Amino acid sequence: MKTTHSRELYIKKDSLSEQLFDTESIFFDIETTGFSPSSSSLYMIGCARRDGKYICIDQFFAEQPEEEAQVLEAFLAILENHNTLISFNGIGFDIPYLKAKCKHYGIEDHFQSYQYLDIFKSVSGLKFLLKLPNYKQKTIEAFLGLPRDDKQTGGELINVYLDYVKNPTEESSALLHLHNYEDVLHMVDLLPILSYIEIFNGQYSILSTRIDEYHAYNGSIGKELIITLQNDYPVPKRISCKSDFFYLMISQSRTSIRVPVYEGELRFFHPNYKDYYYLPEEDLAMHKSVASYVDKEFRQPAMASNCYTRKTGAFLPQYEVVMKPEFRKEYKDKISYFEVTEDFCSSDVMLRRYIDHILKHMMQTKP
């Protein structure tokens, strides 16, 4: 087995990277000749750890397939000084593969005792926002503008390794090590992309709210609520997305949410319609305790669909009942509305509840 050790200056200063990449965390990546641990070989494990102002990168390379047990043992030994494993698709591939290899060789592992951060798994929840062609590590690196010398894929390097086993050359070794080296090193550089997720986890403060006029594509003029947030963790790149009602723009330090204001008449549907009469002439529902005094020819038992009172005002949409009272255009509408009030616009509690509702909906939007 061949072991290499190198050091890179750690120059990252963003707060999220500092928080996640401490001396107790370690990045790792494995290289194999296939996906199945029973029919393929593990030929390299690379890892990156923090040492003050430096990143220490260790690579354990099986020059022959028979050395994969040594690679495993060397990697497990270095893990003993850490409690958090950071990877790219490690939960989905690397860890199950390593556990299977440990079981095969009768090597005791303690993978269940670690905390995990899987960058791929985390970023996959941002597909609605990033809209990338795929979520491979190199694609995300390109999105962030990270340079890379390695041009090979893991699949392309399988034959390079198999040729190396038969005919070892410095050129082949360099290709294999470079790919793994940059995979591990760039995982550190990928951490800032997780700052987008922190916004959706509620890591923000509310700066301001205002209602402005806007001009629609058809020439009409409407109003919209604009909510401005301060991001707790700066994001690496400005990005935006839109759902049917909400427009979200995230810049480095601030996030803006724009919501159209519905101005007009809506209906409040009473839940206990059997306690009401419907008055067709007035197009409203009235409680029986009051409507019993109305002549019978001007009233009828209310149904769920007409047991409402009408209200004119300015309203905001909601997909769930996060704010009450709720109003609808029609009884069976999935979208409801609530009235825009001074209390709402000045309350951090109510605003945060509504903002979290919007962000939750946008995360569920298909790209």
N, C-alpha and C positions, 0 to 999 in steps of 0.2 A: 504493500500500500504506500502511496505517495502522499505526503502532507505538505501543503503550502500555507504560508502565513504572510499577510501583508497588512498595512495600515493606510488609511485614508483620512485626511483632515475632515472633521465634521463641522460644516459651516452653516447648517440649518439653524434658523433662529425663530421660525414660526412657533407659536405657543403650543399648538396641538402636537407637532412632532416632538417638541421637548417633553411634553407630558407622556407620550406613548413610548418613546425610545429612551428608556433609562437603563441603568446598569443591570436591572433585573429582567429585562426583555432581550430576546434574541431572534433575529431573522434567520430563516433557513429555506433551502430549496434543494430538491433531490433531482438527480438525472438517472433515468432508467432506459432499458432497451425495449420497453413495452408497458402496457397498462396493467397486465396481470402479474402479481408477484409470484405466482406459481410457474409461469412460463417465460419470465424475463429476468434480467439482471439489474441490480442496483450498482451503478458504477461511480457515482459521485454524490457527496453531500457538501453543500457550501453553507456557511453561516456567518452572520455579521453581528457583532456585539459592540457595546459602547465602552470606551475606556477614556474618560475625561473628554478631551477635545478631539479624540480620534475614533474612527470606526475600525475595529479589528476584524479582518476577514480570514476565516480558516476554511480550507478545502481539503476534503479527504477523498482520494482518488484510488479506485480499484484498478490497478494496471492489468489485472487478470480477474475474470469473474469469480474465481475462488477466494478473492480477497474481500468480498462484500461483507462478510461477517466482521472483519476488522474495521471496515468503514462504519458499520453500525455501532460498534463498541466505542470507537473514537468519538463519534457524534454524541452518543448517550453520555459519555464522560463529561463532555463540555457543557451539556445541558444541566448538570447538577448544580451549577452556580446561578441558575436562572429560574424564574417562575412563570414567565409569559412567553409563549411561542407565537411569532408573527410570520405569516406565510402568505403566499398567493395561491389559493385553492388547496391549502394544506388540509383543511377539514374534509374536503371532498376526495382528495387523492393522496397526498403525501403521507399523512398520518395513518390511514388504513393500510397503505402499502408497507410502511415501516413496521407497523404492528404485526403484519403477516410475516414479514421477513424475520422479525425477532422470534415469533412463535416457531418458525421453521428451524431456527438455529438453537432454540432453547435459551435465548437471551432474555433476561428479565428487563421489562421496560416499565416506566412510570408515567406514560403519556396521560393517564387519567388524572394525574395530580397537578397538571399544568393549566393555566389560563390560556385562552387562545384568541388571537385576532387574525381573521382571515380577510385579507384586503379584497379578494375577488368576491367573496360572499357579501361583504359590506357594500361594495360598489355596485353589485348586481341590483341592489335596491334602488339605484339611482338611474335606471334605464330611461325612465320617463323624462328625466332632466338632461342627461348627457347625450342620449340618442346616438350613440356610437355604432359603427357597423358590427362590432363584436366587443367583447370585454376581456380579450387576451391582454397579458401584461404589456406587450409592445404597443398595442393600440392605445392603451391608457397613457403610456409613456409619451407617445406621439401627441396625444391630446394636451398633455402638460408641457410639451416642447422639450422633452429630455433627450439629449444626444446619446447615441449608442454606436459603438464600434462593431459589435457583434451583429452579423446579418443573418445568422442561421437560426432555424427553428429547432426545438428539441427533437422533433421527428427526423429532420434532416441529419442530425448529428448521430443518430443510432448507427448508421453505416460507417461513419467516421470512427466511432468507438470500436465497432467490430473489426474494422481494418487495422486499428491500432493494436488490438489484442494479438493479431497475427504478425503485424509489422510495425512496431512502435517507432514513431518519428516525433521530433520536437514540434513540427508543424501541426500534426494531428492533436498532440497534447495541448498545444497553445489554443487551438480552436475550441476544444472541449472545456478547458479551464476558463477561457474568456466568456463563453456563453453563460456558464454557471456564475461566474464572478459578477457579471453585469446584472444578471437576474437578482442576485442577492443584494448588491449595492443599490440598485434602482428601487428595490422595495422600500428602502428608507426614503427615497425621493417621492414615492407614491403617497406617503402619509398625508400630505396636505389635501389630497382629494377627499379625504374623509371629513374635512371641515364642512362640506356641503351637508353631510348627514347630520352634523351637530345642530344645524339650523332646524331641521325637521325633528330633532330630539328636544327642541325647546331652548336651545342655547342661544338666546338673543334677549335684547331689551327693547322696549317700545320707545321710539324717539318722538313720533308725531302721527297725527291723523288729520286729514282734511278732505273736504268734498269739493271737487273741481268739475268744471264743465269739460266735455270732450265732443269732438265732431266725428260722427260715425261715417263709414264708407258711403252710405246712401245720402249723406248731406244733412241728416238730422243731428240735433244737438241733445246730448244727454248729460247725466251727471255720474260721477264715479267716486267711490271712497278710496283714498290712497293712504295706505298704512306704511310707514317707514320704520324699519328695524335696524338696530345696531347688532352686527354679528359678534358673538363672543369669540369666535375663531375666524380670522380672515381667510377667505377662499382664494385659490390660486388664479382663477380665471373668471371673467364676467360671463354669465350665462343666463338664459331666460327660457320660460316655457309657458304654455297657455292651456287651460281646460275650457270647457264650455262657458263658464262664468268668470273664472279667475285668471289673472295674468300675474306672473311672478318673475321678477328680475333680481338676480343676485349679483352684486358687484363685490369688490374685494372686502370692504368693511361694512357695507349696508345692503339690506334687502328691501325691496319695494313690492307691495301687494296692491293690485288694483282690482276693485270690485264694482261692477255697474250697479247704480242705484235705480230701483224700479219706483217710478212715480206714477201714482194712479190709485185705483180702487182694488182692494183685495177683500177676501172673505175670511172671517173667523168661524170655523165649524165647531159647534158645540158637541162635545163627546156624548152627552146623555140625551140624545135626540128624542127619546120617548117622553121626556118631561117638557117638550116644547110643542107649540103649534106653529105652523107656517102660515104667514099672511100673504097670499099671492099679490094683492093689490099694492102692498108696500115692499114686497120682495125681501122679507126678513123673517126670522124666527123669533118667537116671543115665548117666554116661560109660561107654562100653563097657569101659574098662580096669578099672572097678570092678564094673559090672553083669554082667560075664562070669561072676562067681562066683554070681550069682542063678540059681536053677533056671529052665530055659527056659520052663516053663509059667507063670511069673510075670513074664515080660518079653516084649517084642515090639519090632521095629525102630521107632524113633521117627519120627514125621512132623513137618513144620514146625509143624503146629497143636497138637501135644501135647508138643513138646520144651521143657518148661519146668520151672522150680522155683518154688515159691510163697513169697511173703513177706508178712508182716503188719506194718503200720506206718502212718505218716502220709506222704502223698504230695502232690505238686503237679503240675498238668497242663502239658503242653508240646505244641506242634503240630509241632515239629521236634526232632531229638535235639540239644538244647543242653546237657543234663546227662546224665551216665551214672552208674551203669547205668540203663537205661530199663525200665519195667514197663508191662504192658498188662492189660486185663481179658480180651480175646480176641485171638487172633493177628492178625486182619485189621483191628483197630481203628486208625483214623488218629491218635487221641489216645493219647499215651503219658504216663507219669508218672515222676517221680524222687522219691527219698526225701528228706524234710525232715530235715536234720541240723544239729547245732550248727556244723559247719564251713561249711555253706552259709550259714546265717543270719549268720555273723560275717565272711564273706569279701566284700569289696567287689568283687573280680574276678568271683566266681561270681554275686553278686547283680546286678551290672551286665549280665552276659551274659544273665541271665534277664529283667531289666527291658527291655533292648533287644529281646529276643524278643517280649515282651508288646506293646510299643509298635509294633513292626513288624506284628504280627498285627492290631492294632486299626486301623492305617492301611489295611490291606487289607480291612477290614470295609465292606460296602456300607451306605450310610445308609438 
